[in-house]
Amino acid sequence: MDLLVLKTMEKFTNIVKNLQDRLFNSVTSNKLVYNTCWEDPRLDREMLQINEQSNLVMLTSAGCNAFDYLLDAPREIHCVDENQAQNALFELKRALFQNGDFSLLWDFFGEGIKEEAARTYHHHLRPRLGAPTRRYWDRNINFFSPSPAVPSFYYHGTSGKVAFMIRKKIQRKGLHVKINKLLDAQSIKEQTYYFYKVEDSLWSGFFKWLADQQITMNMLGVPACQRELINEKEDGGISGYIHRVLRHIFTRRPIQDNYFWRVYLTGSYTPDCCPNYLLRKHYERIKQQEHIIRTYTSSLLQFLLKNPGRYTHFVLLDHLDWMIKDPDQLAEVWHHILNNSVRGTRILFRSAGTSTDFLPPFVHRRLEFQPALTKRLHTKDRVGTYGSTHLGIVQ
């Protein structure tokens, strides 16, 4: 192949990559992407070992897990997110704790709907919010007003829109009765039975096509670089990967407390299948502690530059994957993470890939990874969509 052809192919590849990046940014910038956290805090808390001396830095996402970590009584939690919409979601939840009425919290975020949501917001919640959060919810509080078009808050936001497309297709195919029986199953044997009843119809042309579209991945908060990681290790590509995840979740893991998949398949939680922050028994405890959480609309790097400290925990979700094609940026972020860590700091992250080979060499020299622990817990993950989980302890 001559040099001209090679250069042309390289140029075309760069154009495609730039278009993909611009598409991802246009979908996710300042729009609500994650309306619920998609990481299992039960496993997080076992790995993090939070205590009263803990000073955590974490990515906000939907804020559910920050409230969950309060149950271990840390000293401080710093929630950082570049997307103001994600912080606005957290602050609305915080306002519902400050308001002091559990039933309101449950209506908004347990049921995902609230009659007269705008009236409740303006009378009880808006005065508790800062200006940027007010501006966001002044425009979007109707997310909680049910309508035939969009019957739940959990079908708003970009990830919610994908979930709603899937739900409507399930209903059109007449699969919703079996799906509900699957979710209500009381044993793995029973849920496996119902999964195999719907598997062929569920994983037919439309669903496979939807999974293979980059715009779908963008709406779910999955950039092109993560899709490439999955395609490198999965023979069936993205659609094959998701099919394998579904089979594992619904036939190998108990479904009774899997609120992650329930909320997207039904649009709501139930009182015994929901995040910890929505359990009545935890309401007062979280209410008394929510003041220790601070939010920052910022990149992680900007946060560390402006707020240097001795942090004991970092919860990075899958953020490192997003920098996998920019090793200089990845190294810079890691330098600042380590410079703001103490001996014993626990750094938790997930990846679409299966290894930590993409990390800079100096990270491996500073961290002692815990593969036995993370591999054991990864198999118990109720979400199941990540390729691997990693915990490094600063030496």
C-alpha positions as CSV (number, residue, x, y, z in Angstrom):
1,M,0.0,0.0,0.0
2,D,1.6,3.3,-1.1
3,L,2.2,6.3,1.2
4,L,-0.6,8.4,-0.3
5,V,-3.2,5.8,0.4
6,L,-1.9,5.4,4.0
7,K,-2.0,9.1,4.6
8,T,-5.5,9.3,3.1
9,M,-6.7,6.5,5.3
10,E,-5.1,8.1,8.4
11,K,-6.8,11.4,7.5
12,F,-10.2,9.8,7.1
13,T,-9.8,7.9,10.4
14,N,-9.0,11.2,12.2
15,I,-12.1,12.9,10.6
16,V,-14.3,10.1,11.8
17,K,-12.9,10.2,15.3
18,N,-13.4,14.0,15.4
19,L,-17.0,13.6,14.3
20,Q,-17.6,10.9,16.9
21,D,-16.1,13.1,19.6
22,R,-18.2,16.1,18.5
23,L,-21.3,14.0,18.4
24,F,-20.6,12.6,21.9
25,N,-20.0,16.1,23.3
26,S,-23.1,17.5,21.7
27,V,-25.2,14.8,23.2
28,T,-23.8,14.9,26.7
29,S,-22.7,18.5,27.3
30,N,-25.0,20.2,29.9
31,K,-27.8,17.7,29.3
32,L,-28.9,15.2,31.9
33,V,-27.2,11.9,30.9
34,Y,-27.4,9.7,34.0
35,N,-30.7,9.9,35.9
36,T,-29.6,7.2,38.3
37,C,-26.1,5.9,39.2
38,W,-25.0,2.9,37.3
39,E,-22.4,1.6,39.7
40,D,-23.1,-0.8,42.6
41,P,-22.5,1.0,45.9
42,R,-22.8,-2.2,47.9
43,L,-19.5,-3.3,46.3
44,D,-18.0,0.2,46.5
45,R,-18.4,0.4,50.2
46,E,-16.8,-3.0,50.7
47,M,-13.8,-2.0,48.7
48,L,-13.5,1.6,50.0
49,Q,-13.8,0.8,53.7
50,I,-15.1,4.3,54.5
51,N,-14.8,5.6,58.1
52,E,-15.1,8.8,60.1
53,Q,-11.7,10.0,58.8
54,S,-12.5,9.5,55.2
55,N,-12.2,12.5,52.8
56,L,-13.6,11.4,49.5
57,V,-13.5,12.8,46.0
58,M,-16.0,11.3,43.6
59,L,-17.7,12.0,40.3
60,T,-21.3,13.1,40.9
61,S,-23.1,11.1,38.2
62,A,-26.7,11.0,39.5
63,G,-25.7,11.5,43.2
64,C,-27.3,8.3,44.5
65,N,-24.0,6.7,45.6
66,A,-22.8,9.9,47.4
67,F,-25.8,9.5,49.7
68,D,-25.1,5.8,50.0
69,Y,-21.6,6.5,51.2
70,L,-23.0,8.7,54.0
71,L,-24.1,5.6,55.7
72,D,-20.5,4.9,56.6
73,A,-20.1,8.4,58.2
74,P,-17.2,9.9,56.3
75,R,-15.7,13.3,57.2
76,E,-16.2,14.9,53.8
77,I,-17.4,14.0,50.3
78,H,-16.6,16.2,47.3
79,C,-18.8,15.5,44.3
80,V,-17.2,16.7,41.0
81,D,-18.8,16.8,37.6
82,E,-18.2,18.9,34.5
83,N,-21.9,18.5,33.6
84,Q,-24.0,21.1,35.6
85,A,-27.1,19.0,34.9
86,Q,-25.7,16.1,37.0
87,N,-24.9,18.3,39.9
88,A,-28.4,19.9,39.6
89,L,-29.9,16.5,40.0
90,F,-27.9,15.8,43.1
91,E,-28.9,19.2,44.6
92,L,-32.6,18.5,44.0
93,K,-32.3,15.3,45.9
94,R,-30.4,17.1,48.7
95,A,-33.2,19.7,48.8
96,L,-35.7,16.9,49.3
97,F,-33.7,15.7,52.4
98,Q,-33.5,19.2,53.7
99,N,-37.3,19.6,53.2
100,G,-37.8,16.8,55.7
101,D,-40.6,14.9,54.1
102,F,-39.7,11.4,53.1
103,S,-43.0,10.9,51.1
104,L,-41.9,13.8,48.8
105,L,-38.5,12.2,48.2
106,W,-40.2,8.9,47.4
107,D,-42.7,10.5,45.0
108,F,-40.0,12.3,43.0
109,F,-37.3,9.6,43.0
110,G,-39.0,6.4,44.1
111,E,-42.0,6.5,41.8
112,G,-40.4,8.9,39.4
113,I,-43.5,11.0,39.2
114,K,-45.1,13.8,41.2
115,E,-48.5,15.3,40.7
116,E,-48.2,19.1,40.7
117,A,-44.5,18.7,40.6
118,A,-44.0,22.4,39.6
119,R,-46.0,23.7,42.5
120,T,-44.2,21.5,45.0
121,Y,-40.9,22.6,43.5
122,H,-41.6,26.3,43.7
123,H,-43.0,26.2,47.2
124,H,-40.7,23.7,48.9
125,L,-37.6,23.0,47.0
126,R,-36.5,26.0,44.8
127,P,-35.7,28.3,47.8
128,R,-33.1,25.7,48.9
129,L,-31.2,25.6,45.6
130,G,-28.4,27.7,44.3
131,A,-28.8,29.8,41.2
132,P,-27.4,27.4,38.6
133,T,-29.5,24.6,39.9
134,R,-32.6,26.8,40.0
135,R,-32.0,27.7,36.3
136,Y,-31.8,24.0,35.4
137,W,-35.0,22.9,37.3
138,D,-37.0,26.0,36.3
139,R,-36.7,24.6,32.8
140,N,-37.0,20.9,33.5
141,I,-39.1,20.3,36.6
142,N,-41.8,18.9,34.2
143,F,-39.6,15.8,34.0
144,F,-41.5,14.6,37.1
145,S,-45.0,15.4,35.6
146,P,-46.3,12.1,34.2
147,S,-47.7,12.1,30.6
148,P,-48.6,9.4,28.1
149,A,-45.6,10.4,26.1
150,V,-43.1,10.1,28.9
151,P,-44.6,8.5,32.0
152,S,-41.6,8.8,34.4
153,F,-38.6,10.9,35.3
154,Y,-36.5,7.8,34.6
155,Y,-37.4,8.1,31.0
156,H,-35.9,11.6,30.7
157,G,-32.3,12.4,30.2
158,T,-30.4,10.8,27.4
159,S,-30.0,7.4,29.0
160,G,-33.6,7.5,30.0
161,K,-34.7,8.1,26.4
162,V,-32.9,5.0,25.4
163,A,-34.5,3.0,28.2
164,F,-37.9,4.3,27.1
165,M,-37.4,3.3,23.5
166,I,-36.6,-0.2,24.8
167,R,-39.7,-0.2,27.1
168,K,-42.0,0.8,24.3
169,K,-40.6,-1.9,22.0
170,I,-41.1,-4.5,24.8
171,Q,-44.7,-3.4,25.2
172,R,-45.3,-3.6,21.4
173,K,-43.9,-7.1,21.3
174,G,-46.2,-8.1,24.2
175,L,-43.2,-9.0,26.4
176,H,-44.0,-6.8,29.4
177,V,-46.0,-9.4,31.4
178,K,-43.1,-11.9,31.2
179,I,-40.6,-9.1,32.0
180,N,-42.5,-8.2,35.1
181,K,-42.7,-11.8,36.2
182,L,-38.9,-12.0,35.6
183,L,-38.3,-9.0,37.9
184,D,-40.6,-10.4,40.6
185,A,-39.0,-13.8,40.5
186,Q,-38.1,-15.3,43.9
187,S,-35.3,-17.6,42.8
188,I,-32.6,-17.7,40.1
189,K,-34.3,-20.8,38.7
190,E,-37.6,-18.8,38.3
191,Q,-36.0,-15.7,36.8
192,T,-33.9,-17.9,34.4
193,Y,-37.1,-19.5,33.2
194,Y,-38.7,-16.2,32.3
195,F,-35.5,-14.8,30.8
196,Y,-35.3,-17.7,28.3
197,K,-39.0,-17.1,27.5
198,V,-38.2,-13.6,26.3
199,E,-34.6,-13.8,25.2
200,D,-35.1,-14.6,21.5
201,S,-37.7,-11.8,21.1
202,L,-35.8,-9.4,23.3
203,W,-32.6,-9.9,21.4
204,S,-34.0,-9.6,17.9
205,G,-33.2,-7.3,15.1
206,F,-34.3,-3.9,16.6
207,F,-32.5,-4.4,19.9
208,K,-29.3,-5.6,18.2
209,W,-29.5,-2.7,15.8
210,L,-30.1,-0.2,18.6
211,A,-27.1,-1.4,20.6
212,D,-24.8,-1.2,17.6
213,Q,-25.5,2.5,16.9
214,Q,-22.9,5.0,18.2
215,I,-25.6,7.5,18.9
216,T,-27.2,5.0,21.3
217,M,-23.9,4.6,23.1
218,N,-23.5,8.4,23.2
219,M,-26.9,8.8,24.8
220,L,-25.9,6.2,27.4
221,G,-22.7,8.1,28.1
222,V,-20.4,5.7,26.3
223,P,-17.8,7.5,24.2
224,A,-16.3,5.9,21.0
225,C,-13.1,5.0,22.8
226,Q,-15.0,2.7,25.2
227,R,-16.9,1.1,22.4
228,E,-13.5,0.3,20.8
229,L,-12.3,-1.3,24.0
230,I,-15.4,-3.6,24.0
231,N,-15.0,-4.4,20.3
232,E,-11.4,-5.4,20.8
233,K,-12.3,-8.1,23.3
234,E,-15.8,-9.1,22.3
235,D,-16.3,-11.2,19.1
236,G,-19.9,-10.0,18.8
237,G,-19.1,-6.3,19.3
238,I,-21.3,-4.1,21.4
239,S,-24.5,-6.0,20.8
240,G,-22.8,-9.3,21.6
241,Y,-21.4,-7.8,24.8
242,I,-24.8,-6.5,26.0
243,H,-26.4,-9.8,25.2
244,R,-23.9,-11.6,27.4
245,V,-24.4,-9.0,30.1
246,L,-28.1,-9.5,30.1
247,R,-27.8,-13.3,30.2
248,H,-25.4,-13.1,33.2
249,I,-27.5,-10.6,35.1
250,F,-30.8,-12.3,34.6
251,T,-29.7,-16.0,34.9
252,R,-26.7,-15.9,37.3
253,R,-27.4,-13.1,39.8
254,P,-30.5,-12.7,42.1
255,I,-32.9,-10.2,40.7
256,Q,-34.9,-9.4,43.8
257,D,-32.8,-6.4,44.9
258,N,-31.5,-5.4,41.5
259,Y,-32.9,-1.9,41.4
260,F,-30.6,-0.8,38.6
261,W,-32.4,-2.9,35.9
262,R,-35.8,-2.6,37.5
263,V,-36.0,1.2,37.2
264,Y,-35.2,1.3,33.5
265,L,-37.5,-1.6,32.7
266,T,-40.5,-0.3,34.7
267,G,-39.9,3.4,35.2
268,S,-39.9,3.2,39.0
269,Y,-38.5,1.5,42.1
270,T,-40.3,-0.5,44.7
271,P,-40.0,0.1,48.5
272,D,-37.9,-3.1,48.8
273,C,-36.0,-2.7,45.6
274,C,-34.4,0.7,45.5
275,P,-31.2,2.6,46.3
276,N,-30.4,3.0,50.0
277,Y,-31.1,6.7,50.0
278,L,-34.7,5.9,49.1
279,L,-35.2,3.5,52.1
280,R,-37.3,5.2,54.8
281,K,-35.0,3.7,57.5
282,H,-32.1,5.7,56.2
283,Y,-33.9,9.0,55.7
284,E,-33.1,10.7,59.0
285,R,-29.6,9.6,59.1
286,I,-28.8,10.9,55.6
287,K,-30.7,14.1,56.3
288,Q,-28.5,14.7,59.3
289,Q,-25.3,14.2,57.3
290,E,-26.0,15.6,53.8
291,H,-24.3,18.9,54.7
292,I,-20.8,17.2,54.5
293,I,-21.2,16.8,50.7
294,R,-20.0,19.6,48.5
295,T,-20.5,19.8,44.8
296,Y,-18.2,21.3,42.1
297,T,-19.1,21.9,38.5
298,S,-15.6,21.2,37.2
299,S,-13.4,18.6,35.6
300,L,-11.5,16.4,38.0
301,L,-8.2,18.0,37.1
302,Q,-9.6,21.6,37.6
303,F,-11.0,20.5,41.0
304,L,-7.6,19.2,42.2
305,L,-5.8,22.3,41.0
306,K,-8.2,24.6,42.8
307,N,-8.8,22.4,45.9
308,P,-5.5,20.7,46.8
309,G,-5.8,18.4,49.8
310,R,-5.0,15.1,51.4
311,Y,-7.8,12.9,50.1
312,T,-8.2,9.4,51.3
313,H,-10.5,8.1,48.6
314,F,-11.1,8.7,44.9
315,V,-14.2,7.1,43.1
316,L,-13.5,7.7,39.4
317,L,-16.3,5.6,37.8
318,D,-15.1,4.9,34.2
319,H,-13.7,8.3,33.8
320,L,-10.2,7.1,33.0
321,D,-11.5,5.2,29.9
322,W,-12.5,8.6,28.4
323,M,-8.8,9.6,28.3
324,I,-7.4,6.4,26.9
325,K,-6.6,8.0,23.6
326,D,-4.9,11.0,25.2
327,P,-2.0,9.5,27.3
328,D,-0.7,13.0,28.1
329,Q,-4.0,14.1,29.7
330,L,-4.3,10.7,31.5
331,A,-0.8,11.1,33.0
332,E,-1.5,14.7,34.1
333,V,-4.7,13.7,35.9
334,W,-2.9,10.8,37.6
335,H,-0.1,13.0,38.7
336,H,-2.6,15.3,40.4
337,I,-4.5,12.5,41.9
338,L,-1.4,11.0,43.5
339,N,-0.1,14.4,44.6
340,N,-3.3,14.9,46.5
341,S,-3.3,11.4,48.1
342,V,-1.9,10.0,51.3
343,R,-0.4,6.7,52.0
344,G,-3.3,4.2,52.0
345,T,-5.6,6.3,49.8
346,R,-8.0,4.0,48.0
347,I,-8.7,4.7,44.3
348,L,-11.6,2.9,42.8
349,F,-12.4,2.8,39.1
350,R,-14.2,0.7,36.5
351,S,-13.4,0.1,32.8
352,A,-14.9,-1.2,29.7
353,G,-11.7,-3.1,29.2
354,T,-10.3,-5.9,31.3
355,S,-6.9,-4.6,32.4
356,T,-5.0,-1.6,33.7
357,D,-2.4,-1.8,31.0
358,F,-3.5,1.6,29.7
359,L,-2.3,3.4,32.9
360,P,1.0,5.3,32.9
361,P,3.9,3.2,34.3
362,F,4.4,5.5,37.3
363,V,0.8,4.7,38.5
364,H,1.6,1.0,38.7
365,R,4.7,1.9,40.8
366,R,2.7,4.0,43.2
367,L,-0.4,1.8,43.6
368,E,-0.9,-1.7,45.0
369,F,-3.9,-3.2,43.1
370,Q,-6.2,-5.6,44.8
371,P,-7.1,-8.1,42.0
372,A,-8.3,-10.9,44.2
373,L,-10.8,-8.6,45.9
374,T,-12.0,-6.8,42.8
375,K,-12.4,-9.9,40.7
376,R,-14.4,-11.6,43.4
377,L,-16.7,-8.6,43.8
378,H,-16.9,-7.8,40.1
379,T,-18.8,-11.1,39.6
380,K,-21.4,-9.9,42.1
381,D,-22.0,-6.6,40.5
382,R,-25.7,-6.0,40.1
383,V,-25.2,-3.7,37.1
384,G,-22.8,-6.0,35.1
385,T,-22.1,-3.6,32.3
386,Y,-18.4,-2.9,33.0
387,G,-15.6,-5.1,31.8
388,S,-13.6,-4.8,35.0
389,T,-13.4,-3.2,38.4
390,H,-10.1,-1.9,39.9
391,L,-9.0,-0.8,43.3
392,G,-5.5,0.7,43.8
393,I,-4.1,1.6,47.2
394,V,-1.4,4.3,47.3
395,Q,1.9,3.1,48.8
